[in-house]
Amino acid sequence: MPVIDLINNDPRPTSGALRHPEKASRPDQPVLRKPPWIRVKAPGSKAWAETRALLDGAGLSTVCQEAACPNIGECWEKKHATFMIMGEVCTRACAFCNVATGLPAALDPDEPGRVAEATRALGLSHVVVTSVDRDDLPDGGAGHFARTISAIRETCNGTTIEVLTPDFLRKQGALEQVIAAGPDVFNHNLETVPSLYVTVRPGARYFHSLRLLQRAKEMNPKIFTKSGLMLGLGETRNEVMQVMDDMRSAEVDFITLGQYLQPTRKHHPVARFVPPEEFESYKTLALAKGFAYVAASPLTRSSHHAGEDFERLRATRGA
């Protein structure tokens, strides 16, 4: 079976300078040789092509493509896709992210309905909806999230909904709109440890993101909350354990831990490749700290196996 490595695996021929203008003048960063466990099947099956055709026909973006996710072959073969709403251009310029940066276009009022129809066409029993950051909008796009949740509820009775939102920094009332729409899972990724925010996630604030997760649980104690970290950016083990404790203090139910992969030489370099056994160790620690569910492996991503993970999470609460 063909395999691909995971540096510069963006499926589109867009140049880095156009996609990330803020990074164009930066010096090239070193690229570490990838270990054997960072290998995936090359996409291209019949089911993968059918998923791509459906999404292209609907005019929808996915984080699978825009973030150059290494699991796109596996997920699309199963007709699982994570929708990325509010356009393909982000107002932030995180050092780790492959999503294009710049000035976004106006919101498409028909997008929520198309997401709902694509959810139905793919037969998704659990759908994940994420977005770019929209600092240009008064509510950060919260209303658009709410409309998308409502459209899916109307079109796909029984489908559970997970949202992976931006931080809504300085957007009063934004989180309230999303939670009021009633998603089953509220996800917001902390991404990395506090000491690395200045270089890795300069437009965000660690304690604001942590408080966002806590407030989501306070508004609706029945909602599942979820957050994730990328490892291999330069964090220490003690820092990771402290973030776990912070998440538990905010009553986060589900944590994901995955290996950071450098999209291009202009992005933040990989400090190290964390071996699979270290991810297992972190999983054991996280469960001991009280998380209801943990997904931890080099190729773990926020929405990878999200449906199966949600069922396990729900079963854990039921037990």
C-alpha positions, 0 to 999 in steps of 0.5 A: 500500500502506498504511504506518504510522509507528512511534511508538505503534504498539502494536496493543493498546489498553492504556494506558501507565499500566497497562502501565508504572506506573513511567513514569506519573509521568514527564514526556512526552519529546519525539518527533522527526519521523520520516524517510521511511525509517522506514515499513513496510507496515501489517499485515492480510493474510490470512496475517498474520491466520492467524498471529495466530489460530494464536498466539491459539489457542495462548495464546502471547505474542510479542515481535512484539506485546509490544515493538510490533515494526515488522516484525510485518506482514512477518514474520507474513505469512511466518508467522514469529513470535518466541515470548516465554515466561514471561508478558507481564510483565517484572520490569525497567523498561528505559527503551526497552522496550514490554513491560509491567512489574510482578509476573509470574504463575507459570510455565505448565508447559505452555507449552514444549509449546505453543511446540513445537506452534506451531513445527510448525504454522507450519512454522518451519525456524528458531525464535527464543525470547525471554522477559521478565526473571524476576528473581523466579525462582531460576534467572531462568527458565533451566530453562523455556528448557531445557524449551522447547528440549527440547520443540521438539527432540522435536516439530520434528526439523530445526528450528534453535533460537535463544534470546534470553535475559535476562542471568541477573544473580545467577542462579548456574548459569542460563546452564549450563542453557540452553547444556546444552539445546543451542540453535543460536544463543545471543543476548543483546543488549547494547542500548546503549553502557556510558555509557547503561546507567544511564538506558537499562538501569538493571537490567542491567550492561554487563560482566556481559552481555558476560561472559555472551556470552563464557561461552556460547562457552566452554561450547560453542565450536560454538554461534553467539553473537549480540548487538545494539545500538539506535542513536539513543539518544545514543551516539557513533560511537566508543562503538559501535566500542568495543562492537564491539571488546568483542563481538569480544573475547568472540568474538561471531559475529553483530551486529545494529544497528537504530534505536531507536524510542520506544514512547510519550512516557514512554519514553526519547526518540530522540536522532537518526534514524541514516540508512541510509548510516550503518548501511552504514558500521557494517556495513563496520566490523563485518565488518572487525573480524571478525564472521562476519555483520552485519545493520544497517539502521534496521529491523533487529531481533534476530529479523528475518530470523533464519532467513535470517541463520542460514543465511548465518552457517552458510555463512560458518563452513562456508566 
